[in-house]
Amino acid sequence: MILAQVQGTVVSTRKDAGLLGLKLLLVREVDAQFQPTGNLLVAVDAVGAGTGEVVLVASGSSARLTEVSRDKPVDAVISGIVDSVEVDGRDVYRKHAGVAR
């Protein structure tokens, strides 16, 4: 899994029937300071994430293991919304406080 930040939504009126009803979000991988710096990726939202939130993204065959994405033609799925990240006993990210310095 990777940590990413939701950048926005993706709308596709014509798509594979397996994608009907799925919410598509545009995400970007974050760096160690939780700044979006990686590649943009379209991911299916399995947890109700919103723009600006830091999320967990599973990709590849693992992306097809959630209830929302099972047996669907997806390569990336948002499987969690991050509340906090701790490294070496120190909070480095908290959802409502942002990045700890």
NORUR-V136607 format. One record per backbone hydrogen bond with DSSP energy under -0.5 kcal/mol. CO is the residue of the C=O (numbers start at 1). NH is the residue of the N-H. If there is no record, write none. Layout:
CO;NH
CO;NH
This chain:
2;57
3;30
4;55
5;28
6;52
8;26
10;24
13;15
16;19
17;20
19;22
22;24
23;45
24;10
25;27
25;43
26;7
26;8
27;41
28;5
29;37
29;38
31;34
35;31
35;37
39;29
41;27
41;43
43;25
44;46
44;78
50;53
53;6
54;82
55;4
56;79
56;80
57;2
58;77
59;62
60;63
61;64
62;65
64;71
66;70
69;72
72;74
75;60
76;44
77;58
77;79
78;46
80;56
80;82
83;95
85;92
85;93
87;90
90;87
92;100
93;85
94;97
94;98
98;94
